[in-house]
Amino acid sequence: MSQTAPLSVDPIRRWDEVPIAYVIRRPGVLFDAEALMAHAGSQLARFKVPREIIFTEELSRTALGKIQHFALKGLTRSSQHNDGE
């Protein structure tokens, strides 16, 4: 993978937020979300393992190069709405 951006969102009422990972794949590298989640599960505590992995082409950044987390949350909400259609 080229870049990742972990983020917590709130789709589950039991906890305030659950982790989601946004991943940019390196060109020519093939892997799927299940393999990535299995690897994360072997390295991280259970509550830190992403519940969802979203593959994206780029991560929105500020002028200083920081990831715009609010833009990623918007991407998550739009993908959840599109799944219901």
BELWOUR-V480886 format. One record per backbone hydrogen bond with DSSP energy under -0.5 kcal/mol. CO is the residue of the C=O (numbers start at 1). NH is the residue of the N-H. If there is no record, write none. Layout:
CO_NH / CO_NH
This chain:
3_24 / 5_22 / 7_20 / 9_18 / 18_9 / 19_51 / 19_52 / 20_7 / 21_23 / 21_54 / 22_5 / 23_25 / 23_56 / 24_2 / 24_3 / 26_29 / 28_30 / 29_31 / 32_36 / 33_37 / 34_38 / 35_39 / 36_40 / 37_41 / 38_42 / 39_43 / 40_43 / 40_44 / 45_48 / 45_49 / 46_49 / 52_21 / 53_55 / 54_23 / 60_68 / 62_65 / 66_62 / 67_69 / 68_71 / 68_72 / 69_73 / 70_74 / 71_75 / 72_76 / 73_77 / 74_78 / 75_79 / 76_80 / 77_81 / 78_82 / 79_83 / 80_84 / 82_85
